[in-house]
Amino acid sequence: MRNTYKYLLGSASIMLLLVGCGDSNTEVSKDLKPTAETKMIVDELDREVEIPTELNSIAMGGILPYFSTWFIATNSTEEIVGIHPNSYNAASHSILKDISPSILDAKTNFIENGEVNIEELITLNPQVYFEIASQEKTVEKLEEAGITTVALDTNTTSLNPLDTLNRWLTLTGEITGVTDRPAEIITVGEANQKMIDDTLAEADITEEDKPRVMVLQYHSDGEISVAGSNMHGNRWLNSTGGIDVAADEVDGIKAVNMEQIYNWNPDIIYITNFTETQPEDLYNNVFEGQDWSQVKAVQEKKVYKMPLGIYRWYPPSGDAPLMLKWMAQKNYPELFTYDMNEEIKDYYNRFYSYDLSDEQVEEIFNPSSEAAKY
């Protein structure tokens, strides 16, 4: 880990970050007492968890994007000994492997068929394991096995796409003692959102002016699944002035047919990083039984693959403040005229101390289909 992080972890100021203890939900946490070597945090299942003050080995399971939050909060991946295979595939096809190559040393063998193999996880000897809060039974089994586990929630009732990242950044600051970076990143994201809101307000954009947008979540010859309400795409569109064509008819993710897409006839289509499909695949009508040439977004060449920076930009990631600017510009190129190549270079230099080449920027904005596989 970088020296700055190690110094902060070892400083006395860490004790100021101790979170107050609420009611415990498990037997494991009832009698926990912080010591000179440990401290207490409250995870997103409202569980009190005692963790080491200095962390040198952590692992992450079903909470797929979290490794990028850890990196942006600490500027290090050296502590990450294990991640989900899906996360690893994204990392191995991302710029993160160049910025922080140690992420490629993380093991994935403790995840089998989407489930945690506790015996394999124990061999990694993580001081803390991070798991998605919806997997409460898994969290309980991990704790019973003596593996300190912190639960993180991906759900939010807010339409703000930064809410989850901001929560994770704040909690990671409490866990690590590194609070300046998370606070600064949160501030940048909020400033970007305000800029977008002010620009749209000044332009007097009405509902009739807004582009009608569809988010293609999963796609193949045999599947067309779109994301609607209560999904990340819906939040991004809400924050960047787009109308989600699926929001009134789709809650979560739903498989649809071409007739439904013809009825929606979106102005813009965004393709997530969780499917191998590329814009050119729709432009060239390569999928059997699917005629995309009748769709307005395809006709006007407004189909965009979501970028992949240090992680996929669709779910919460360390690059979330950039996602706001990118999507706002795609929705309203005449209003948002900044140079996204320069925006991303400045951001990576500022927060990752890394100078992107023009070729690397192109790779981020045009991720390969391989990055969706796992």
C-alpha positions in Angstrom: 0.0 0.0 0.0 1.2 3.5 -0.7 3.1 5.2 2.2 0.5 7.9 2.6 -2.2 5.4 3.3 -0.1 3.4 5.7 0.8 6.6 7.6 -2.8 7.6 7.9 -3.8 4.2 9.1 -1.2 4.3 11.8 -2.0 7.9 13.0 -3.9 8.6 16.1 -6.5 10.6 14.1 -8.1 7.3 13.1 -9.7 7.1 16.5 -11.7 10.2 15.7 -13.4 8.2 12.9 -14.9 5.5 15.1 -18.6 5.1 14.4 -21.1 5.0 17.2 -22.4 1.6 17.9 -26.1 0.8 17.4 -28.1 -2.3 18.1 -26.5 -5.5 16.9 -28.3 -7.9 14.6 -26.0 -10.9 15.2 -24.5 -12.8 18.1 -21.1 -12.2 16.6 -21.1 -8.5 17.2 -22.8 -8.2 20.6 -19.7 -8.3 22.8 -17.2 -6.6 20.4 -14.9 -4.1 22.0 -12.5 -2.0 20.1 -8.8 -2.3 21.0 -5.7 -0.4 20.1 -5.5 -2.7 17.1 -9.2 -2.6 16.1 -12.1 -0.3 15.7 -15.8 -0.4 15.2 -17.8 0.4 12.1 -21.4 0.0 11.2 -22.1 -1.7 7.9 -25.1 -1.3 5.5 -27.0 -4.0 7.3 -26.7 -1.8 10.4 -24.4 -4.4 12.0 -21.6 -3.5 14.3 -18.4 -4.9 12.9 -15.0 -4.9 14.6 -12.2 -4.6 12.0 -8.4 -4.2 12.2 -7.2 -0.7 12.3 -4.6 -1.5 9.7 -5.8 -3.6 6.7 -3.3 -5.4 4.5 -5.6 -8.1 3.0 -9.2 -7.8 2.0 -11.5 -9.7 -0.4 -14.8 -8.9 -2.1 -17.5 -11.2 -3.4 -20.9 -10.3 -4.9 -20.4 -6.6 -4.4 -19.0 -6.4 -7.9 -18.0 -2.7 -8.3 -16.6 -2.2 -4.8 -13.0 -2.9 -5.7 -13.0 0.3 -7.8 -14.4 2.3 -4.9 -11.7 0.9 -2.6 -9.1 2.0 -5.2 -10.4 5.5 -5.7 -10.7 6.0 -1.9 -7.2 4.7 -1.1 -5.3 4.9 -4.4 -4.2 1.3 -3.8 -5.2 -2.3 -4.8 -2.3 -4.0 -3.0 -4.6 -5.1 -0.1 -7.1 -6.8 -2.4 -6.4 -10.5 -2.3 -9.7 -11.7 -3.8 -12.5 -10.5 -6.0 -15.4 -12.0 -7.9 -14.6 -13.5 -11.4 -16.9 -10.9 -13.0 -15.0 -8.1 -11.3 -11.7 -9.6 -12.3 -12.7 -9.8 -15.9 -13.7 -6.1 -15.9 -10.4 -5.2 -14.1 -8.3 -7.2 -16.5 -9.8 -5.3 -19.5 -9.7 -2.0 -17.8 -7.2 0.8 -17.4 -6.9 -0.2 -13.7 -4.5 -3.0 -14.6 -2.1 -0.4 -15.9 -2.6 2.1 -13.1 -2.5 -0.5 -10.3 -1.2 -3.8 -11.7 -1.6 -5.6 -8.3 -5.3 -5.9 -9.0 -4.4 -8.8 -11.3 -2.9 -10.7 -8.4 -6.3 -11.0 -6.8 -7.7 -14.6 -6.6 -11.2 -15.6 -7.9 -11.2 -19.3 -7.0 -13.3 -18.7 -3.8 -16.4 -18.0 -6.0 -17.9 -21.1 -7.5 -21.2 -20.9 -9.6 -21.8 -17.5 -8.1 -21.5 -18.7 -4.5 -18.8 -18.2 -1.9 -16.7 -21.3 -1.2 -15.8 -20.5 2.4 -13.0 -23.1 2.6 -11.2 -21.5 -0.4 -11.8 -18.0 1.0 -10.2 -19.0 4.2 -7.0 -19.9 2.4 -6.7 -16.3 1.2 -6.8 -15.2 4.9 -8.6 -11.9 4.4 -8.8 -9.6 7.4 -12.1 -8.3 6.1 -14.5 -9.7 3.5 -17.0 -7.4 1.7 -20.3 -8.8 0.5 -23.5 -7.5 -1.0 -26.1 -6.8 1.7 -28.8 -8.7 -0.1 -26.9 -11.9 0.6 -27.7 -11.9 4.3 -27.5 -15.7 4.7 -24.0 -15.7 3.1 -23.0 -12.9 5.5 -24.2 -15.0 8.5 -22.3 -18.1 7.3 -19.1 -16.1 6.8 -19.3 -14.6 10.3 -20.0 -18.1 11.7 -16.9 -19.3 10.0 -14.9 -16.5 11.7 -14.5 -14.3 8.6 -15.1 -10.6 9.5 -17.6 -9.4 6.9 -18.8 -6.0 6.0 -22.1 -5.8 4.1 -22.6 -3.1 1.4 -25.9 -2.3 -0.1 -26.6 -1.5 -3.8 -30.2 -0.5 -3.3 -31.3 3.1 -3.0 -34.7 4.8 -3.1 -33.0 7.9 -4.5 -32.8 8.8 -8.2 -29.4 10.2 -7.6 -26.9 7.9 -9.3 -24.1 9.0 -7.0 -25.8 8.0 -3.8 -24.4 4.5 -3.6 -20.9 5.6 -4.5 -21.0 8.4 -2.0 -22.1 6.0 0.8 -19.4 3.5 -0.1 -16.7 6.3 -0.2 -17.8 7.6 3.2 -17.8 4.1 4.8 -14.5 3.3 3.1 -13.0 6.4 4.6 -14.2 5.3 8.1 -12.7 1.8 7.5 -9.3 3.0 6.2 -8.9 6.4 7.9 -8.3 8.0 4.5 -11.0 10.6 4.4 -9.6 13.5 2.3 -9.8 11.6 -1.1 -13.4 10.3 -0.6 -14.6 13.7 0.5 -13.0 15.4 -2.6 -14.5 12.9 -5.0 -17.9 13.3 -3.5 -17.5 17.1 -3.9 -16.5 16.7 -7.6 -19.5 14.5 -8.3 -21.9 16.9 -6.7 -20.4 19.8 -8.6 -20.8 18.0 -11.9 -24.4 17.3 -11.1 -25.0 20.9 -10.3 -23.4 22.0 -13.5 -25.7 19.7 -15.5 -28.8 20.8 -13.6 -27.9 24.5 -14.1 -27.2 24.1 -17.8 -30.4 22.3 -18.5 -32.4 24.9 -16.5 -30.7 27.8 -18.3 -31.6 26.1 -21.6 -35.2 25.8 -20.5 -35.4 22.2 -21.5 -39.0 20.9 -21.3 -40.2 17.3 -21.2 -40.9 17.6 -25.0 -37.3 18.6 -25.6 -35.7 15.6 -23.7 -34.4 12.7 -25.7 -36.2 9.4 -25.3 -33.6 6.8 -24.3 -33.5 3.0 -23.9 -30.9 1.1 -21.9 -30.0 -2.2 -23.4 -28.9 -4.3 -20.4 -28.3 -7.8 -21.8 -28.4 -8.7 -25.5 -27.7 -11.6 -27.8 -29.3 -13.5 -30.7 -31.8 -15.0 -28.2 -32.3 -12.2 -25.7 -33.2 -8.5 -25.6 -33.4 -7.3 -22.0 -33.8 -3.7 -21.1 -33.4 -1.8 -17.8 -36.2 0.3 -16.5 -37.1 1.9 -13.2 -35.1 1.1 -10.1 -32.0 0.5 -12.2 -28.7 2.4 -12.6 -29.6 3.5 -16.1 -32.8 5.1 -15.0 -30.9 7.1 -12.4 -28.3 8.2 -14.9 -31.0 9.4 -17.3 -32.9 11.2 -14.6 -29.7 13.1 -13.7 -28.7 13.9 -17.3 -32.0 15.0 -18.7 -33.1 11.9 -20.6 -36.5 10.1 -20.6 -36.3 6.4 -19.9 -38.7 4.9 -22.4 -38.9 1.7 -20.4 -39.5 3.2 -16.9 -43.3 3.0 -16.9 -43.4 -0.6 -18.2 -40.3 -2.2 -16.8 -39.3 -2.4 -13.1 -35.7 -3.7 -12.9 -34.7 -5.7 -16.0 -37.1 -7.3 -18.4 -36.8 -9.3 -21.6 -38.7 -7.6 -24.5 -39.2 -8.2 -28.2 -38.5 -6.0 -31.2 -42.2 -5.0 -31.4 -41.9 -3.4 -28.0 -38.7 -1.6 -29.1 -40.4 -0.3 -32.3 -43.2 1.0 -30.1 -40.7 2.9 -27.9 -38.6 3.9 -30.9 -35.9 5.6 -28.7 -33.9 8.6 -29.9 -30.8 7.2 -28.1 -29.7 3.7 -27.0 -27.1 3.0 -24.4 -25.6 -0.4 -24.2 -24.2 -1.6 -20.8 -20.9 -3.2 -20.2 -22.7 -6.4 -19.0 -23.3 -7.5 -22.6 -21.0 -8.1 -25.5 -23.1 -6.2 -28.0 -21.5 -3.2 -29.7 -23.2 -0.2 -31.5 -21.9 -1.5 -34.8 -23.7 -4.8 -34.2 -27.0 -2.9 -34.2 -26.0 -0.7 -37.1 -25.1 -3.7 -39.2 -28.1 -5.8 -38.1 -26.0 -8.8 -37.3 -28.5 -10.5 -34.9 -30.8 -13.1 -36.5 -34.5 -12.3 -36.3 -33.8 -8.7 -35.1 -34.2 -5.8 -37.5 -32.8 -2.8 -35.8 -32.8 -0.7 -38.9 -36.3 0.6 -38.1 -35.3 2.1 -34.8 -34.6 5.9 -34.8 -31.5 5.7 -32.6 -29.9 3.2 -35.0 -30.9 5.2 -38.1 -29.4 8.4 -36.6 -26.3 6.5 -35.3 -27.0 7.4 -31.7 -26.2 4.0 -30.1 -23.5 4.3 -27.5 -21.5 1.7 -25.5 -21.1 2.8 -21.9 -17.4 3.3 -21.1 -15.1 1.1 -19.0 -12.5 3.0 -17.0 -11.2 1.7 -13.7 -14.5 -0.2 -13.7 -17.7 -0.3 -15.8 -19.4 3.1 -15.8 -23.0 1.8 -15.6 -23.0 0.7 -11.9 -21.4 2.7 -9.1 -17.7 3.2 -9.8 -14.8 5.5 -9.0 -15.4 7.2 -12.4 -19.0 8.1 -11.6 -18.5 11.8 -11.7 -17.2 11.4 -15.3 -20.2 9.2 -16.3 -22.5 12.2 -15.5 -20.5 14.5 -17.9 -20.3 11.8 -20.6 -24.0 11.0 -20.7 -25.1 14.6 -20.4 -23.0 15.4 -23.5 -24.4 12.4 -25.4 -27.9 13.5 -24.5 -27.3 17.2 -25.3 -24.1 17.6 -27.5 -25.1 21.2 -28.3 -25.3 22.2 -24.6 -22.4 20.3 -23.1 -19.4 21.2 -25.3 -16.5 20.3 -23.0 -13.8 18.0 -24.3 -14.4 14.6 -22.6 -11.0 13.4 -23.6 -9.5 16.3 -21.5 -12.0 15.8 -18.8 -11.0 12.2 -18.2 -7.3 12.9 -18.5 -7.6 15.7 -15.9 -9.6 13.4 -13.6 -7.2 10.5 -13.8 -4.2 12.8 -13.2 -5.9 14.4 -10.2 -7.2 11.3 -8.5 -5.1 8.4 -9.8 -1.8 10.3 -10.4 -1.9 8.7 -13.9 -1.4 10.3 -17.3 -3.6 8.7 -19.9 -2.5 8.5 -23.5 -4.9 9.3 -26.3 -5.0 5.6 -27.1 -6.0 4.7 -23.6 -8.8 7.2 -23.6 -10.1 5.6 -26.8 -10.1 2.2 -25.1 -12.0 3.6 -22.1 -14.7 5.1 -24.3 -14.8 2.0 -26.6 -14.5 -1.0 -24.4 -14.1 -4.4 -26.0 -16.8 -7.1 -26.0 -14.4 -9.3 -24.1 -14.8 -7.1 -21.0 -18.4 -8.3 -20.6 -17.4 -12.0 -20.4 -16.7 -13.9 -17.2 
